[in-house]
Amino acid sequence: MTNEEQIMLQSIKKLFSEIDKLKRDLAFKREELQAMYMEHKGLTKKIDALEKENHSLKQQIKQLEEEAEEMLLYP
């Protein structure tokens, strides 16, 4: 094998090594992204539930205020 062929072979091996590293990095990033997506999905559900609860509490407060006003009108 000539020196030039050895250099080319080393270059090819280096490229394959870099490709393997990039594949591992990509797999890791996919896992990270999937975890972030699941976290986002959970937080979105939590936000929706809290917004519904907030709306319900505001309605209860309004109703209690109306009842308090009525009680003050008729002592």
N, C-alpha and C positions, 0 to 999 in steps of 0.2 A: 504494500500500500504506500502510495506516494505521500509526501509531506502535505501536499495540497489536499489530498483525499482525507487525510487524518484531521486536518483543520476543518474541512467541511463536515466531517462526521462529528467532531466536537461541537461545532455550531448547531448541527441538527439536534444533538443530544441536549444542548443548552436550551434550544427552543422548545423541545418536548418537556423539559423540566419546568420552564416558565409557563407553558400551557397547563401542565398539571397543577402548578401553584395557583394559576388564575381560576381553574376549575374549582379548586378547594375554596378559594376566596369567594367565588360566586355562590357556591353551595352555602357557605356560612352567611353571606349577605341575604340569601333567600330565606334562611331560617330566621334571621334577625327581622326581616321584613314581615314574615308570617307572624312572628311573636308581636310585633308592633301593631299589625292589623288586628289581631285578637284582642290586644289591650285596648285599642281604639274602639273596637266593637263593644267591648264591655263598658267602657267609659261612656259611650254614646247611649247605651241602654240605661246606665245610671243617671245620666243627665235627663233623659226623657222621663224617668220615674220621678226625679226630683222636681222637674217642671210641673208634672201632674200634681204632685203633692203640694207644691207651692200654690198652684191654682186653687186646689181644694181648700187650703188653709186661708187663702184670701177670701174665698166665698164664705167660709165659716166666720171670719172676722167681720165681714160686712153684715152677715146675718145677726151676729151678736150685737153689733153696733145699733142695728135697726131695733132689735129687741130692747136694748138699753134705753133708746130714745122713747120707745113706746111706754116703757115702765116709768120713765120720768114724766110723761104726759098724764098718766093715770096713777097718781100716788095712792 
